[in-house]
Amino acid sequence: MPERGETESRRLLGRLREVMAEDAAGQARLDRITQLIAEELHCDVCSIYLFRNADTLELCATMGLNPEAVHQTRMRLGEGLVGRVARKGQIINTHDAPGTRGFRYMPETGEEAYASFLGVPIQRLGEMLGVLVIQSKDARTFSEDETYAVEVVAMVLAEMTELGAFVGEGAALSARHQQPVLFNATIGQEGTAKGHVWLHEPRVVVTNPIADDPARELERLKEAVETLRVGVDRMLSTAANGDKEQLEVLETYRMFANSKGWMRRMEEDINLGLSAEAAVEKEQSTARARLGQVTDAYLRERLHDLDDLSNRLLRILTGQGEETGAEMPADPILIARNIGPAELLDYGRRLKGIVLEEGSVGSHAAIVARALAIPLVIQAARITNEALNGDLILVDGDQGVVHLRPDDTITNAFRDKMAMQAQAQERYASIREKPAETRCGRRIALHMNAGLMADLPSLGSSGAEGVGLFRTELQFLIRSKMPQRGELSELYARVMDAAGDKRVVFRTLDIGSDKVLPYMKAVDEPNPAMGWRAVRVALDKPGVMRMQLQALLRAAKGRPLSVMFPFIAQMEEFSMARAEMDKALARERILGHPLPEDLKVGAMLETPSLAFAPDKFYRDVDFLSIGGNDLKQFFFAADRENELVRRRYDTLNVSFLSFIERIVERCARTATPLSFCGEDAGRPVEAACIAAIGLRTLSMRPASIGPVKSILRRSNLDELRKVIHDSRHRGDQSVRPAVMQYLKEKL
């Protein structure tokens, strides 16, 4: 690439700075920009198209086309050459626009006279905002320097658009960060919340895209990069004894931080008139654009690293660190691209809700959100680009919907919904001390799921009869190193102390699949949900399991203890795990430590194979707990992380209910205590049906106990069982329609 001096780019940015300094309204400023671009690049047409909504571009300013077409000409994403630039995020440079694939003639603009076309995306950090176009009557391909000049101006336009610089009468963008936005996302944790945005990592806003003094900007860039390199070296030195993967990531950071090519490109941009911040962000936008086109997992991860490094450099340059001086609102709704479990626990119960741009229903963040009973919505695309600290936001975790800056109509409707939920909670509080006894005289035991000490106060306030599942992996996930036996023993003892005389069932470490310990080398598996996880890891690497079993036995201090092993798929796995418990008991006895007065060792039934295990297994196990979430995904061969399929399969499907009923009958025959644990246990209709086919113990999140108890106390399980059987005999695929009709009539 030839070295650029006083070229089109430099002159254009100089004049653009003058326009930016003018006291002009948004539309007038846009008109002046198109005029000066056309003049400086000696082209016949310059036009700016901005997104009116997610799918529609609007001509917002032009020099050379019919001025009456401004704010009248619109096109769909992908339509015409402009729409193609916006869809692909790639430049189109052609000397024969009418002959180029995708060309669409728009007679109201009068553009048929122009042969040459150069379209450049206006984008900020991978987010498409519009398209900048220049055209010429002469049939020519625009030069490299002309193309670069338009790219640089497009980037400046993106910053201006981001800052709302085009707000004015008739402007298409119309104060983008003041408009209501609806996000249809994915349910991570049910519940509703109204509050104000708190950004986990506030966006860096570049307020000075054009430099006044290139020499000073180069010096600022060099100083910031040196600070960045020192910081990366410091992280490497402190992680020298860390795991291999962490070192690999930091080595990649150092490689990028010392990249001469990265530095050279940013220096070129500064020499052409950009500020240091704008030069960094231009490179970051390029990386983000590539990210969307790369399918190779390794390359995507490296581009993510470069993106993160660019953010660090921008924070150094702007001083806009994570501590921005902004005060957390009293009702914070956390917004983040993603977040780790330890960071989320740092916020604790202060949060009213959580919205993530990425994440999955089984992620560490989702696990912690459920433990804290905080509404969570995930995969809300682009919300970190749209939200600003302090924005009003409504989170509907029941529907997977987020309203950002909602209008009064939406806010009032949402307030009514929350008021109705509050009234329902008052009704549930009135039956807190009453048993979940049905109209037909059946008594259902309702237990709660937990994973943190902070959950234990809910044992009394929710009316739960015990803890049916205490997830022990959270204490491993939130640490940077393996916890010690003494630490775990102390924690488990506090859990049992808080529970008093109520039973707590501790599930041993359930890692693997979507739960990878930060200090454990990740195993690359094609299908981790069915891979090396839970008891399979424990039996292959028994050291951790032995340590955890010893911690549990010591925590009991002679009290009754219930332990269950996760993801048992065949009898031999339980036998081997039970043998480890026997060894731990023998060791504690030799050491003279008190043993539990009553030890119950059970298993989670999460794979269909265990339903067909020999009778000996059912007699050997002290109790079974159906893990509904995993069992359902394996029964239907439908990944519960996959939005394309997971909603297609219903718990009240006749086949699945018949399968559960078979397990119930088998446990009744072998006198094996059985419970049901999972999301469906906490859904009132599903819970009533599960109870109707014979389950007498259900375990769920604390907030679900009230609604489930309420429906059970009003239900006749004998009648409901008949509805289920009649639906099955009719050949229905799901009993849900028949059950809903029955409940509507009876309740």
URFENJO-V817798 format. One record per backbone hydrogen bond with DSSP energy under -1.0 kcal/mol. CO is the residue of the C=O (numbers start at 1). NH is the residue of the N-H. E is the energy in kcal/mol with one decimal. If there is no record, write none. Layout:
BEGIN
CO_NH_E, CO_NH_E
END
This chain:
BEGIN
5_7_-2.2, 7_11_-2.5, 8_12_-2.8, 9_13_-2.5, 10_14_-2.0, 11_15_-2.2, 12_16_-2.3, 13_17_-2.2, 14_18_-1.2, 15_19_-2.0, 16_20_-2.4, 17_21_-1.3, 22_24_-1.4, 25_29_-2.5, 26_30_-2.2, 27_31_-2.5, 28_32_-2.2, 29_33_-2.2, 30_34_-2.2, 31_35_-1.9, 32_36_-2.5, 33_37_-2.2, 34_38_-2.1, 35_39_-2.2, 36_40_-2.9, 37_41_-2.4, 38_43_-1.7, 45_135_-2.1, 46_63_-2.5, 47_133_-2.8, 48_60_-2.7, 48_61_-1.2, 49_131_-2.7, 50_58_-2.7, 55_77_-2.4, 56_52_-3.0, 56_53_-1.2, 57_75_-2.0, 58_50_-2.1, 59_71_-3.5, 61_48_-2.6, 63_46_-1.9, 66_69_-2.2, 67_70_-1.4, 69_72_-2.2, 69_73_-2.7, 73_59_-2.5, 75_57_-3.0, 76_79_-2.6, 79_83_-1.6, 80_84_-1.8, 81_85_-2.1, 82_86_-2.1, 83_87_-2.2, 84_88_-2.6, 85_89_-2.2, 92_119_-2.7, 94_117_-2.7, 97_100_-1.7, 100_103_-2.2, 106_109_-1.9, 109_66_-2.2, 111_114_-1.8, 115_97_-3.4, 116_136_-1.2, 117_94_-2.7, 118_134_-2.2, 119_92_-1.8, 120_132_-2.9, 122_129_-3.2, 122_130_-1.6, 124_127_-1.9, 127_124_-2.3, 129_51_-2.1, 130_122_-3.1, 131_49_-2.9, 132_120_-2.8, 133_47_-2.7, 134_118_-2.3, 135_44_-1.1, 135_45_-2.1, 136_116_-2.3, 138_140_-1.4, 143_147_-2.6, 144_148_-2.5, 145_149_-2.4, 146_150_-2.2, 147_151_-2.2, 148_152_-2.5, 149_153_-2.2, 150_154_-2.5, 151_155_-1.9, 152_156_-2.0, 153_157_-2.8, 154_158_-1.9, 155_159_-1.8, 156_160_-2.3, 157_161_-2.9, 158_162_-2.5, 159_163_-1.9, 160_165_-3.1, 161_164_-1.4, 164_167_-1.4, 167_26_-1.3, 168_171_-2.2, 175_178_-2.6, 176_179_-1.1, 181_404_-3.1, 183_402_-2.3, 186_378_-2.7, 189_376_-2.0, 191_397_-2.8, 193_395_-3.1, 195_393_-2.6, 196_333_-2.5, 197_390_-2.4, 198_335_-2.2, 209_275_-2.1, 213_217_-2.1, 214_218_-2.5, 215_219_-1.9, 216_220_-2.5, 217_221_-2.4, 218_222_-2.4, 219_223_-2.4, 220_224_-2.3, 221_225_-2.8, 222_226_-2.2, 223_227_-2.1, 224_228_-2.4, 225_229_-2.7, 226_230_-2.4, 227_231_-2.1, 228_232_-2.4, 229_233_-2.7, 230_234_-2.2, 231_235_-2.2, 232_236_-2.3, 233_237_-2.3, 234_238_-2.2, 235_239_-1.3, 239_242_-2.3, 243_247_-1.8, 244_248_-2.2, 245_249_-2.3, 246_250_-2.2, 247_251_-2.4, 248_252_-2.0, 249_253_-2.2, 250_254_-2.4, 251_255_-2.3, 252_256_-2.5, 253_257_-3.0, 254_258_-1.7, 256_259_-1.6, 259_263_-1.8, 260_264_-2.9, 261_265_-2.3, 262_266_-1.7, 263_267_-2.4, 264_268_-2.4, 265_269_-1.9, 266_270_-2.0, 267_271_-2.4, 268_272_-1.3, 269_274_-2.2, 270_273_-1.9, 273_211_-2.8, 275_279_-2.3, 276_280_-2.2, 277_281_-2.5, 278_282_-2.2, 279_283_-1.8, 280_284_-2.2, 281_285_-2.7, 282_286_-1.8, 283_287_-2.0, 284_288_-2.6, 285_289_-2.5, 286_290_-2.1, 287_291_-2.1, 288_292_-1.4, 290_293_-1.7, 290_294_-1.0, 296_300_-2.4, 297_301_-2.1, 298_302_-2.0, 299_303_-2.4, 300_304_-2.2, 301_305_-1.9, 302_306_-2.3, 303_307_-2.3, 304_308_-2.5, 305_309_-2.5, 306_310_-2.4, 307_311_-1.9, 308_312_-2.0, 309_313_-2.3, 310_314_-2.6, 311_315_-2.2, 312_316_-1.8, 313_317_-2.3, 314_318_-2.7, 315_319_-1.8, 319_321_-1.7, 322_324_-1.3, 331_196_-2.1, 332_352_-3.0, 333_198_-2.4, 334_355_-2.8, 335_200_-2.9, 336_357_-2.2, 337_358_-2.3, 340_344_-2.0, 341_345_-2.3, 342_346_-1.5, 343_347_-1.0, 344_348_-1.7, 347_350_-1.3, 348_351_-1.2, 353_334_-2.3, 354_377_-2.3, 355_336_-1.8, 356_380_-2.4, 358_379_-2.1, 360_363_-1.7, 363_367_-2.1, 364_368_-2.3, 365_369_-2.7, 366_370_-2.3, 367_371_-2.0, 368_372_-2.4, 369_374_-2.6, 375_354_-2.1, 376_188_-2.6, 376_189_-2.2, 377_356_-2.6, 378_186_-2.6, 379_381_-1.3, 380_383_-1.8, 382_386_-1.3, 383_387_-2.7, 388_391_-2.3, 391_197_-2.7, 392_405_-3.1, 393_195_-2.3, 394_403_-2.6, 395_193_-2.2, 396_400_-1.7, 396_401_-1.9, 400_185_-3.1, 401_396_-3.0, 402_183_-2.8, 403_394_-2.5, 404_181_-2.6, 407_411_-2.4, 408_412_-2.7, 409_413_-2.1, 410_414_-2.5, 411_415_-2.4, 412_416_-2.1, 413_417_-1.9, 414_418_-2.5, 415_419_-2.2, 416_420_-2.2, 417_421_-2.1, 418_422_-2.3, 419_423_-2.3, 420_424_-2.2, 421_425_-2.2, 422_426_-1.8, 423_427_-1.8, 424_428_-2.4, 425_429_-2.2, 426_430_-1.2, 428_431_-1.2, 429_432_-1.2, 431_434_-1.2, 435_437_-2.0, 436_444_-2.5, 438_441_-1.8, 442_438_-2.6, 445_698_-2.7, 446_465_-2.8, 447_700_-2.1, 448_468_-1.3, 448_469_-1.1, 450_471_-2.9, 452_455_-1.6, 453_456_-1.3, 455_458_-1.8, 456_459_-2.0, 457_461_-1.6, 458_462_-2.3, 466_448_-2.5, 467_505_-2.4, 469_450_-2.8, 470_507_-2.2, 473_476_-1.1, 473_477_-2.3, 474_478_-1.8, 484_488_-2.2, 485_489_-2.7, 486_490_-2.1, 487_491_-2.1, 488_492_-3.1, 489_493_-2.2, 490_494_-2.0, 491_495_-2.2, 492_496_-2.2, 493_497_-2.5, 494_498_-2.6, 495_499_-1.8, 496_500_-1.1, 499_502_-1.9, 503_467_-3.2, 505_470_-2.3, 506_564_-2.6, 507_472_-1.1, 511_534_-3.5, 512_515_-2.7, 515_512_-3.4, 517_520_-1.9, 527_530_-1.6, 528_531_-1.9, 531_533_-1.2, 533_536_-2.0, 534_538_-2.0, 535_539_-2.5, 536_540_-1.5, 537_541_-2.7, 542_546_-2.7, 543_547_-2.1, 544_548_-2.5, 545_549_-2.8, 546_550_-2.3, 547_551_-2.0, 548_552_-2.2, 549_553_-2.5, 550_554_-2.3, 551_555_-2.0, 552_556_-1.7, 556_559_-2.3, 558_597_-1.9, 561_600_-2.7, 562_506_-2.6, 563_602_-3.0, 564_508_-2.3, 565_604_-2.3, 570_574_-1.2, 571_575_-2.4, 572_576_-2.5, 573_577_-2.2, 574_578_-3.1, 575_579_-1.8, 576_580_-1.4, 577_581_-1.6, 578_582_-2.3, 579_583_-2.1, 580_584_-2.2, 581_585_-2.5, 582_586_-2.4, 583_587_-2.3, 584_588_-2.3, 585_589_-2.4, 586_590_-2.2, 587_591_-2.0, 588_593_-2.3, 598_561_-2.6, 600_563_-2.6, 601_622_-2.3, 602_565_-2.0, 603_625_-2.0, 604_568_-1.0, 604_606_-1.0, 605_627_-1.7, 607_610_-1.3, 608_611_-1.1, 609_612_-1.4, 610_613_-1.5, 614_617_-1.1, 614_618_-1.1, 615_619_-1.9, 616_620_-2.5, 617_621_-2.4, 623_603_-1.5, 624_675_-1.7, 625_605_-2.4, 626_628_-1.3, 626_677_-3.1, 627_631_-2.5, 628_632_-2.2, 629_633_-1.4, 630_634_-2.3, 631_635_-2.4, 632_636_-2.3, 633_638_-2.0, 639_642_-1.6, 642_645_-1.4, 642_646_-2.8, 645_648_-1.7, 650_653_-1.7, 652_735_-2.6, 653_657_-2.6, 654_658_-2.3, 655_659_-1.9, 656_660_-2.4, 657_661_-2.6, 658_662_-1.8, 659_663_-1.6, 660_664_-2.4, 661_665_-2.5, 662_666_-2.1, 663_667_-2.5, 664_668_-2.1, 665_669_-2.0, 666_670_-1.7, 667_672_-2.5, 673_624_-2.6, 675_626_-3.0, 676_699_-2.5, 677_628_-2.4, 679_682_-1.2, 680_683_-1.2, 683_687_-3.3, 684_688_-2.3, 685_689_-1.9, 686_690_-2.6, 687_691_-2.4, 688_692_-2.0, 689_693_-1.4, 690_695_-1.9, 691_694_-1.5, 696_445_-3.0, 697_676_-2.0, 698_447_-3.3, 699_678_-1.4, 700_449_-2.5, 701_704_-1.8, 702_705_-1.4, 704_708_-2.3, 705_709_-2.8, 706_710_-2.4, 707_711_-1.9, 708_712_-2.2, 709_713_-2.4, 712_715_-1.3, 715_439_-2.8, 716_720_-2.4, 717_721_-2.6, 718_722_-1.7, 719_723_-2.1, 720_724_-2.2, 721_725_-2.5, 722_726_-2.9, 723_727_-2.1, 724_728_-2.1, 725_729_-2.5, 726_730_-1.6, 727_732_-2.1, 728_731_-1.1, 733_654_-2.8, 735_739_-2.7, 736_740_-3.0, 737_741_-2.1, 738_742_-2.2, 739_743_-2.9, 740_744_-2.2, 741_745_-1.8, 742_746_-2.6, 743_747_-2.7
END
